[in-house]
Amino acid sequence: MASTCANPLLLEWIKEIYDLAKERNSKGVTTYKRAYDSMKACPLTFSHPSEAQQLDGIGPKICDRLTEKLKEHCEANGLPAPKKSRGKARKRMSAEDLVNGEDSAVPLAKKPRKAKPYVPSLRSGPYALIVALSSMPEESLQSLSKKELVDLAQPYCDSSFTVPSESGKFYTAWNSMTTLVNKDLVQEKGRPLRRYALTEDGWEVARRINAVRAGEIGGNATKRSKNRHGSGSPNNPGGKAHTGHANSRFLDLEGDFEEEEEASRLLATSSASAKKPKQPQPTSSPAGQRLGGAPIDKYGTFSKSKTQEPPVAPTRNLVELLSSPEPDSAPGIPWASSTFDQDSRSLTSRPASKSLQQTHMPPTSKSTLQATNKIPMPPAHSSDTVSTLPTFDPILLAPGTFTVHLVLDNREVRTKEDRDYIAEELIKKGTKPLVRPLELGDFFWVAKCHDSDLLSRYGEEGSEICLDWIVERKRLDDLVGSITDGRFQEQKFRLRRSGVKNVIYLIEEFSLSSEKSTKFHEAIQTAIASTQVVNGYFVKRTEKLDETIRYLARMTKMLKSLYESKPLYLIPTKALTPTTYLPLLSHLRTHPSHVDKSYHITYPSFALLSSKSDTLTLRDVFLKMLMCTRGISGDKALAIQKHWGTPRAFIDAFEACATQKEREAMIETRLGGTVGRAKIKGVLGAKVAGVWGEAGSV
């Protein structure tokens, strides 16, 4: 049969492609059958396979495969490879036209433009499915069931193949299988148990992906390793930076996670015909922002803003660990004011000593927990009085005696029915969280001692030490609710009082109704900007819960490398009181003799200090009462509380006014020298007077 054809070799190779497609039950069987019939009936002799595109059923892909087989044939037989002709395009001819004797006398049709090759996004559903299917040998003709395929593909995908990304939605990463089947990259066969395998086109995509993953990623990873650890790095001229070193202000938050992000860029460029010089790309939205601060990468804590100044940090995705704002010093914080000297409440059931000096049991020589020399605290100066900070023996936890753990609030759930989803996904990513109710925040990190009795030998409770990182997660609908009911300001107020150095507000995207989205759009943007600029907190935005979980896993990995290689200094609980806690932390973090040390408190002490009601003083309650009035922010409440120390003094001041007009103007008159956000104008002052100055109002 092949001997009567004008192109027997091409016909034989098309027959091989056709037989293979029939064996694999591919959707391209019909196309290959048409190509075979056209070539069989063609009386013309072709000098190059590309000329066969004029035949019905033969397109660029089949011609490319025939060209490859022709090259192999010429190399095997020592023949010169024919060159591709560059004549005008000819009309596509069917088998009937060839039989009837119609040839190229008729004007030829324009050659269709070649479609771009399909390139799935990195760590998307199609990407993971193709990588999983390509793990089988190409010649084996094996196929996988849905369960087998999902188990193999899940590690390569950021979205779940079994659970929707949001409650109320029904699409998972498995829905991308429909796209692959429609593009003829995956063939589906079998009923009722469906099985899946790659087609010829699917294997071409898989080979491009695997080439990028195996080759180009390795080369770039080597370059990044040299830049990160080598002596020639512009950001590290002295060689490898140890995370425990005092001068290491930046820490790589990416680690091994960066390789997969690089793969996406390499995969896209490998299939493009035009090569362009590589330039740094802006972080994809949604990204975290911190206005007026250091840049953040899209994993982490900082991101680039259009209006920000040129970044001081290196261009790599690094976290500036010393850039977080310090808590306000004692002069500006009424609850840490020196006028609270008489409040000697301790956080333990035992009374505090007269001098607030700690007396520990002498440590044994074999103990890994050590007590250092006493640290005398100089007085913290205030605008009114001077408060003496306590003297204490810090307890030293040597490296290797503890591990860093993520603490998850048990009220953070995906849905009411699926309460363990976050913890289970974190475990899959190598982070096993401690689940418990948290007094403050939604995610927290602690250093847990290997020996649970170490701290108890020094009179401390528990075996966990709080670290200076906390995350407050807000889904977009929850953010709107907290803004309207006032919880948003109250939570930031408590975060400020907690003394935690690094506060991260994690805002998770969620589908809002068009009415609510329009109504609260400005309120949401204002709340985010206020959190960044006014409060100085870092804002990280994620698209869905799965991205939030990946971010927490990366943060845990980063904090492990940061803390587990250096000692921790523990402030004894007996040295802590609500009035001296924040001034003490401010002194330890800013004084030159302590700035290179990391001071912390135990988790039970932190929980007690962060409680909503356990440690509230009269002035704290007064501030919260003032902030219940619409328009009174934290700064305005602080200005009022600083001038009138108690609610009784505030009410007496209104009662001393002779007329209603004098009462309405009292706050503006007495606080006339206040500037900035703390300034209270006449209308707002009259509003406060209506609440506090009327007879029987309070």
C-alpha positions, 0 to 999 in steps of 0.5 A: 500500500505504501509503495503506490504512494508518492511519499512512502516514508511520510505515509509510514510515519503518519501510520505509526502516529495513527496506530499509537493514537488508536492504542491510547484511545486519543481524541486525535484519532479522527485527525490522524485518519484524515491525514493518513488518507490525504497522504495516501491519495496525494500524487505529489512528491514533497521535498520537505514534510512542511510542504504537506500542510496543504493536505487536509488533516495535516497541520503544523504539529503533524509536520513538526513530528514528521520533520523530527522523524525525517531528521532521525532517519537522515542521521541514521542513514548518513543522508543530508537533511533536506532544507525547508522550502520557502515558497508561497503557501498553497491551498489545503487540498483534501483527498477528493481533490487529489483524486479528481486531479485538482492541483495548485492551479487554484489560488492557495489559502493563507496559512493560519497563525500557529497557536502559542503553546499552553503554559499552566501557571506555577502550582496551579491545578493544571500544573500539578495534574500534569506533573503528577501524570508525568511521573509515570513512564511515557512508554508504559501506557498506564493511567491513574484514578482520581484518588491516585492522581489527587494524592500525587498532585496535591504537593505541587498545588497551592489549592486543595483538590478536595475542599473549596477555597471558600465556604459557599463555593464549590470549585476545587483545583480538580475542576481544572481537569476539564480544561486539560481534557478539552485542550486534549492534553489529558485523555479520560477513559473508563466507566464507572472508574475514570482513569487519566493519562497524558496525550502526546500534546500533554507529554510535550507540555510535561517535558517543558515543565520537567526541563525547567524544574530539573535544569534551570531551577537548579542553576538559579538555586545555585546562584541564589545560594552563592549570593546568599552565603558567598563572600561576594554578595552585596548584601552580605560582604562578610560571608554567611550571616548567622541569624543570631548575630546582632548585626543581622538585620535582614532575614530571608523569608523565602528559603526553599519556597523561592525556587517554585516561584522562580519556576513560574517565570522560567516556564513562561519564558521557556515557551516564548519566542521572543526573549526579553531582558529580565527585570524585577516584577512588582508583587502580584495583588493582593500584596501586603503593604506598610506605608512609609516603612520597609518593603515587603515581599509577597510571602511576607510581611512587607510589600512595595507601595507606589508612594513609598520612598526608595527601599533601604532593604536589599532587593531580595525578599528579606524581612527587616527584623529591627524595623518594627515600631517600638511601643510608646515610651512611658510618657505617652502611655497613661496605663504605664504612667509613673503615677501608678507607683502605688499599684504593686499588683503582681501577676502571681498569687504571691505578693511582690517584694518591696524592691521588686527584686527577684530571688531565684534558686541557685541554678545547678551546674548541669541545668541548661537554664541559667540566671545572669547577674541582676540588671538594675533598671535606671529611672524612666523619666516622665513629664510629671514624675519619675518611676523606678523600673524593677531590678531582676535576674534574667533567666537564660535559655541556651540554644537547643533547650527549646523549639519554636511552635505556632499557637493557633486560636481554636476559634479560627476555623474554616467552617462550623462543620470543618473546624480542624482544616487549618491545623490539618493543612499546617501539619501537611506543610510540616508545621504542627500547631498548638491549638488553644484559646488565645487571649489576644490575636489569632496566631502566636509563636512560643518557645517551648522548653524540652524539659517541662520542669525547667521553668518551675524550678525557678518559680515560673508557671508553664514551659512556654516563652512568648516570642515577639510575633503575633498575627491578627487574621481578618477575613474581609467580611469580619473586617467590615463587621469589626469596623462597624461594631468597634472591635477593630479599634479595641483590638488594636488598643489591646495589641498596643498594650501587649508589648509585642514588637512585631504585629501583623494584620493579615487580611484575607479576601472574601466575596462581598455582596455588591451592595456591601462592597460599595458601601464599605469600600472606603471604610476598608481602605481607610482602616487598612491605611490607618493600621499601617500609618497610624499604628505602624503595624504590618499588613499582609493580604492573601487571596484565600485561606490556603494562601494564609496557611502557606504564609503561616508555615513560612513564618514558622520556618523563618522564626525557627531559624531566627530564634532556635540558634540564639539564647533567650532571656526570660524576665521573671514574672515577679518583676512584672506589673501592669504599670512597669511592663511596657516601660521595662520592655521599652528600656530593654529594647532601646538601651545599648547594653541590652539591644543585642539580647532578646527578652521575653516573658512566659506565656501565662504571664502574657495571657494575664497581661493581655486579658480583656479585664484581669489587668485593667486599671481605672484609667484603662476603663476610663479610656475605653469609656471615652472611646465609646463616643463616636469621634473619640479616637485613642489619641483624643482619649489619651489627651483627655485622660492625661488632663483629667485622670479619672472619670470623677475628676472629669465629671467634677470639671463639667459640674464646675462650669456655670453655663451649658455653653461653657461646658461645651467649650471646656475641652477645647479651651483646656486642651487648646495647646493640643495639636495633631490627631489628639486635638478636639474641636468645638463640635466634638467637645460639645458632643462629649459634654452632652455625654459626660456633662449632663446631670445624671448622664453617667 
